[in-house]
Amino acid sequence: MGTSPFYRTMSQKTDAELKAIVKDKEGYLPEARTIAESILRERKIDILLEDEAVPKNNPSNEYDEPNERLFYINWQAPTIVILIGFGLYFLLGLSFYFNMSEEVVVKVNGRVIFRYVVVLIIYFAFAVLIDGIIKGKVWARATYMGLAGLGIFWKFIVFILNPFIIFPPLLDIALILIEVALIVLLFVQPASQWFVKKKKKKIARQDILDDL
């Protein structure tokens, strides 16, 4: 690269001048623009041109997910959705604490280990669903609602079949009502709009793939 007739001339130019050369496709030869790009890279200068940059307030990218990593909080989500997600995480943590605090292990054996592994898998699955809710996944919202409904129904059956329980603990009732309220909020404005946007975006991407 240093043997090119353009290299010595280009290396004497400023970063701004080099960027202008890279941008001017009509006024400079391709080799000269290539040399200018390589020098900018050597100087560790961002050669992304202003007209090639994605606008920060681009409406089409308003709901883009920067990352799909597990338990990565998408801060582009509406505040109400993030708060609901954190609320569900809190309730999940309380449920885990109350259930595990009642566990009394006299002897560690295969059955005890298996039970603990199953419990951890179940709670991890619920955590993944909550993560999907924050990311705007329609399937995660529907699945969590269904499982939560089954859980509430199961508690009701246990209460009915237990003759020693005259009235369920107030704390259990309060936690159930809070969870139901959070789930309902996911289906009304403004939280529901987040899931509509994500669903429309997924359909649009599928249409593009079909066209290809």
C-alpha positions as a Markdown table, in Angstrom:
| # | Residue | x | y | z |
|---|---|---|---|---|
| 1 | Met | 0.0 | 0.0 | 0.0 |
| 2 | Gly | 2.9 | 2.3 | 0.8 |
| 3 | Thr | 4.2 | 1.9 | -2.8 |
| 4 | Ser | 1.1 | 3.5 | -4.3 |
| 5 | Pro | 1.6 | 6.9 | -5.9 |
| 6 | Phe | -1.4 | 8.2 | -3.9 |
| 7 | Tyr | -0.2 | 7.0 | -0.5 |
| 8 | Arg | 2.4 | 9.7 | 0.2 |
| 9 | Thr | 0.0 | 12.4 | -0.9 |
| 10 | Met | -2.9 | 11.1 | 1.0 |
| 11 | Ser | -1.0 | 10.5 | 4.2 |
| 12 | Gln | -0.3 | 14.2 | 4.4 |
| 13 | Lys | -4.0 | 15.1 | 4.4 |
| 14 | Thr | -6.2 | 15.6 | 7.4 |
| 15 | Asp | -8.9 | 13.2 | 8.5 |
| 16 | Ala | -11.6 | 15.6 | 7.3 |
| 17 | Glu | -9.9 | 15.8 | 3.9 |
| 18 | Leu | -9.6 | 12.1 | 3.6 |
| 19 | Lys | -13.3 | 11.6 | 4.4 |
| 20 | Ala | -14.2 | 14.1 | 1.7 |
| 21 | Ile | -12.0 | 12.1 | -0.8 |
| 22 | Val | -13.8 | 8.9 | 0.2 |
| 23 | Lys | -17.1 | 10.5 | -0.3 |
| 24 | Asp | -16.3 | 12.2 | -3.6 |
| 25 | Lys | -16.8 | 9.2 | -6.0 |
| 26 | Glu | -16.8 | 11.5 | -9.1 |
| 27 | Gly | -13.7 | 13.6 | -8.4 |
| 28 | Tyr | -11.2 | 10.9 | -7.4 |
| 29 | Leu | -10.1 | 7.6 | -8.8 |
| 30 | Pro | -11.2 | 4.4 | -7.0 |
| 31 | Glu | -7.6 | 3.7 | -6.0 |
| 32 | Ala | -7.2 | 7.1 | -4.4 |
| 33 | Arg | -10.4 | 6.6 | -2.4 |
| 34 | Thr | -9.2 | 3.1 | -1.4 |
| 35 | Ile | -5.9 | 4.6 | -0.1 |
| 36 | Ala | -7.8 | 7.3 | 1.8 |
| 37 | Glu | -10.0 | 4.6 | 3.5 |
| 38 | Ser | -6.9 | 2.5 | 4.5 |
| 39 | Ile | -5.2 | 5.6 | 6.0 |
| 40 | Leu | -8.3 | 6.4 | 8.0 |
| 41 | Arg | -8.4 | 2.9 | 9.3 |
| 42 | Glu | -4.7 | 3.1 | 10.2 |
| 43 | Arg | -5.5 | 6.2 | 12.2 |
| 44 | Lys | -8.5 | 4.4 | 13.8 |
| 45 | Ile | -10.9 | 6.9 | 12.4 |
| 46 | Asp | -14.6 | 6.0 | 11.9 |
| 47 | Ile | -15.0 | 6.2 | 8.1 |
| 48 | Leu | -18.8 | 5.9 | 8.2 |
| 49 | Leu | -20.1 | 8.8 | 6.1 |
| 50 | Glu | -22.9 | 11.0 | 7.4 |
| 51 | Asp | -25.2 | 10.1 | 4.5 |
| 52 | Glu | -24.6 | 6.4 | 5.2 |
| 53 | Ala | -25.4 | 6.6 | 8.9 |
| 54 | Val | -28.7 | 5.4 | 10.2 |
| 55 | Pro | -30.7 | 8.4 | 11.7 |
| 56 | Lys | -31.1 | 8.0 | 15.4 |
| 57 | Asn | -34.8 | 9.0 | 15.2 |
| 58 | Asn | -35.6 | 6.9 | 12.2 |
| 59 | Pro | -39.3 | 6.0 | 12.6 |
| 60 | Ser | -38.8 | 2.7 | 10.8 |
| 61 | Asn | -36.2 | 1.6 | 13.4 |
| 62 | Glu | -38.1 | 2.9 | 16.4 |
| 63 | Tyr | -38.9 | -0.6 | 17.6 |
| 64 | Asp | -35.8 | -2.4 | 16.4 |
| 65 | Glu | -34.3 | -4.8 | 18.9 |
| 66 | Pro | -30.6 | -4.1 | 19.3 |
| 67 | Asn | -30.0 | -7.5 | 20.8 |
| 68 | Glu | -31.9 | -10.7 | 21.3 |
| 69 | Arg | -29.7 | -12.1 | 24.1 |
| 70 | Leu | -31.5 | -13.9 | 26.8 |
| 71 | Phe | -32.4 | -11.5 | 29.7 |
| 72 | Tyr | -31.2 | -8.5 | 27.7 |
| 73 | Ile | -33.6 | -5.6 | 28.5 |
| 74 | Asn | -34.8 | -3.9 | 25.4 |
| 75 | Trp | -35.0 | -0.3 | 26.7 |
| 76 | Gln | -36.9 | 0.7 | 23.5 |
| 77 | Ala | -39.9 | -1.0 | 25.1 |
| 78 | Pro | -42.5 | 1.2 | 26.6 |
| 79 | Thr | -41.8 | 2.0 | 30.3 |
| 80 | Ile | -45.1 | 0.4 | 31.4 |
| 81 | Val | -44.0 | -2.9 | 29.8 |
| 82 | Ile | -40.6 | -2.8 | 31.5 |
| 83 | Leu | -42.3 | -2.0 | 34.9 |
| 84 | Ile | -44.7 | -4.9 | 34.4 |
| 85 | Gly | -41.8 | -7.2 | 33.5 |
| 86 | Phe | -39.9 | -6.2 | 36.6 |
| 87 | Gly | -43.1 | -6.7 | 38.7 |
| 88 | Leu | -43.5 | -10.2 | 37.3 |
| 89 | Tyr | -39.9 | -11.0 | 38.1 |
| 90 | Phe | -40.5 | -9.7 | 41.7 |
| 91 | Leu | -43.5 | -12.0 | 42.1 |
| 92 | Leu | -41.6 | -14.9 | 40.6 |
| 93 | Gly | -38.8 | -14.3 | 43.2 |
| 94 | Leu | -41.3 | -14.2 | 46.0 |
| 95 | Ser | -42.9 | -17.4 | 44.9 |
| 96 | Phe | -39.5 | -19.1 | 44.7 |
| 97 | Tyr | -38.6 | -17.8 | 48.2 |
| 98 | Phe | -41.9 | -19.0 | 49.8 |
| 99 | Asn | -41.8 | -22.4 | 48.2 |
| 100 | Met | -38.2 | -23.1 | 49.0 |
| 101 | Ser | -38.4 | -21.8 | 52.6 |
| 102 | Glu | -41.0 | -24.5 | 53.3 |
| 103 | Glu | -38.6 | -27.2 | 52.1 |
| 104 | Val | -37.2 | -29.4 | 54.8 |
| 105 | Val | -34.4 | -31.7 | 53.6 |
| 106 | Val | -33.6 | -34.5 | 56.1 |
| 107 | Lys | -31.4 | -36.5 | 53.8 |
| 108 | Val | -30.0 | -35.6 | 50.4 |
| 109 | Asn | -30.8 | -38.3 | 47.9 |
| 110 | Gly | -31.6 | -38.7 | 44.2 |
| 111 | Arg | -35.3 | -37.9 | 44.7 |
| 112 | Val | -34.5 | -34.6 | 46.5 |
| 113 | Ile | -32.0 | -33.6 | 43.9 |
| 114 | Phe | -34.4 | -34.4 | 41.1 |
| 115 | Arg | -37.1 | -32.3 | 42.8 |
| 116 | Tyr | -34.8 | -29.3 | 43.1 |
| 117 | Val | -33.7 | -29.6 | 39.5 |
| 118 | Val | -37.4 | -29.7 | 38.3 |
| 119 | Val | -38.2 | -26.6 | 40.5 |
| 120 | Leu | -35.3 | -24.7 | 39.1 |
| 121 | Ile | -36.2 | -25.6 | 35.5 |
| 122 | Ile | -39.8 | -24.4 | 36.0 |
| 123 | Tyr | -38.8 | -21.1 | 37.5 |
| 124 | Phe | -36.2 | -20.6 | 34.8 |
| 125 | Ala | -38.9 | -21.2 | 32.2 |
| 126 | Phe | -41.1 | -18.6 | 33.8 |
| 127 | Ala | -38.2 | -16.1 | 33.8 |
| 128 | Val | -37.6 | -16.8 | 30.1 |
| 129 | Leu | -41.3 | -16.0 | 29.5 |
| 130 | Ile | -41.1 | -12.7 | 31.3 |
| 131 | Asp | -38.0 | -11.9 | 29.3 |
| 132 | Gly | -40.0 | -12.5 | 26.2 |
| 133 | Ile | -42.8 | -10.3 | 27.4 |
| 134 | Ile | -40.4 | -7.4 | 27.9 |
| 135 | Lys | -39.1 | -8.0 | 24.3 |
| 136 | Gly | -42.6 | -7.9 | 23.0 |
| 137 | Lys | -43.1 | -11.5 | 22.1 |
| 138 | Val | -46.8 | -12.3 | 21.6 |
| 139 | Trp | -46.3 | -16.0 | 22.3 |
| 140 | Ala | -44.5 | -15.3 | 25.6 |
| 141 | Arg | -47.4 | -13.1 | 26.8 |
| 142 | Ala | -50.0 | -15.7 | 25.8 |
| 143 | Thr | -48.1 | -18.6 | 27.3 |
| 144 | Tyr | -47.5 | -16.7 | 30.6 |
| 145 | Met | -51.1 | -15.8 | 30.8 |
| 146 | Gly | -52.2 | -19.4 | 30.3 |
| 147 | Leu | -49.7 | -20.9 | 32.8 |
| 148 | Ala | -50.6 | -18.2 | 35.4 |
| 149 | Gly | -54.3 | -19.0 | 34.9 |
| 150 | Leu | -53.6 | -22.7 | 35.4 |
| 151 | Gly | -51.6 | -21.9 | 38.5 |
| 152 | Ile | -54.5 | -19.8 | 40.0 |
| 153 | Phe | -57.0 | -22.5 | 39.1 |
| 154 | Trp | -54.8 | -25.1 | 40.8 |
| 155 | Lys | -54.6 | -23.1 | 44.0 |
| 156 | Phe | -58.3 | -22.7 | 44.0 |
| 157 | Ile | -58.8 | -26.5 | 43.7 |
| 158 | Val | -56.3 | -27.1 | 46.6 |
| 159 | Phe | -58.3 | -24.6 | 48.7 |
| 160 | Ile | -61.6 | -26.3 | 47.9 |
| 161 | Leu | -60.3 | -29.8 | 48.6 |
| 162 | Asn | -58.5 | -28.8 | 51.9 |
| 163 | Pro | -61.1 | -28.9 | 54.7 |
| 164 | Phe | -58.6 | -27.4 | 57.2 |
| 165 | Ile | -58.4 | -24.1 | 55.3 |
| 166 | Ile | -61.4 | -21.8 | 56.1 |
| 167 | Phe | -60.0 | -18.8 | 54.2 |
| 168 | Pro | -56.8 | -18.5 | 52.1 |
| 169 | Pro | -54.0 | -16.3 | 53.5 |
| 170 | Leu | -54.4 | -12.7 | 52.7 |
| 171 | Leu | -50.9 | -12.5 | 51.3 |
| 172 | Asp | -51.7 | -15.2 | 48.7 |
| 173 | Ile | -54.8 | -13.4 | 47.7 |
| 174 | Ala | -52.9 | -10.1 | 47.4 |
| 175 | Leu | -50.1 | -11.7 | 45.2 |
| 176 | Ile | -52.7 | -13.3 | 43.0 |
| 177 | Leu | -54.6 | -10.1 | 42.5 |
| 178 | Ile | -51.3 | -8.2 | 41.7 |
| 179 | Glu | -50.3 | -10.8 | 39.1 |
| 180 | Val | -53.7 | -10.8 | 37.5 |
| 181 | Ala | -53.6 | -6.9 | 37.3 |
| 182 | Leu | -50.1 | -7.0 | 35.7 |
| 183 | Ile | -51.3 | -9.5 | 33.1 |
| 184 | Val | -54.4 | -7.5 | 32.3 |
| 185 | Leu | -52.3 | -4.4 | 31.8 |
| 186 | Leu | -50.3 | -6.2 | 29.1 |
| 187 | Phe | -53.5 | -6.5 | 27.0 |
| 188 | Val | -54.5 | -2.8 | 27.2 |
| 189 | Gln | -53.0 | 0.4 | 26.0 |
| 190 | Pro | -50.3 | 1.5 | 26.1 |
| 191 | Ala | -48.6 | -1.8 | 26.8 |
| 192 | Ser | -50.5 | -3.8 | 24.1 |
| 193 | Gln | -49.2 | -1.5 | 21.4 |
| 194 | Trp | -45.7 | -2.8 | 22.0 |
| 195 | Phe | -46.8 | -6.3 | 21.1 |
| 196 | Val | -48.8 | -5.1 | 18.0 |
| 197 | Lys | -45.7 | -3.3 | 16.7 |
| 198 | Lys | -43.5 | -6.3 | 17.1 |
| 199 | Lys | -46.1 | -8.6 | 15.5 |
| 200 | Lys | -46.5 | -6.3 | 12.5 |
| 201 | Lys | -42.7 | -6.0 | 12.1 |
| 202 | Lys | -42.4 | -9.8 | 12.1 |
| 203 | Ile | -45.1 | -10.1 | 9.4 |
| 204 | Ala | -43.3 | -7.5 | 7.3 |
| 205 | Arg | -40.0 | -9.3 | 7.5 |
| 206 | Gln | -41.8 | -12.6 | 6.5 |
| 207 | Asp | -43.3 | -10.8 | 3.4 |
| 208 | Ile | -39.8 | -9.6 | 2.4 |
| 209 | Leu | -38.5 | -13.2 | 2.6 |
| 210 | Asp | -41.4 | -14.5 | 0.6 |
| 211 | Asp | -40.7 | -11.9 | -2.1 |
| 212 | Leu | -37.1 | -13.1 | -2.3 |
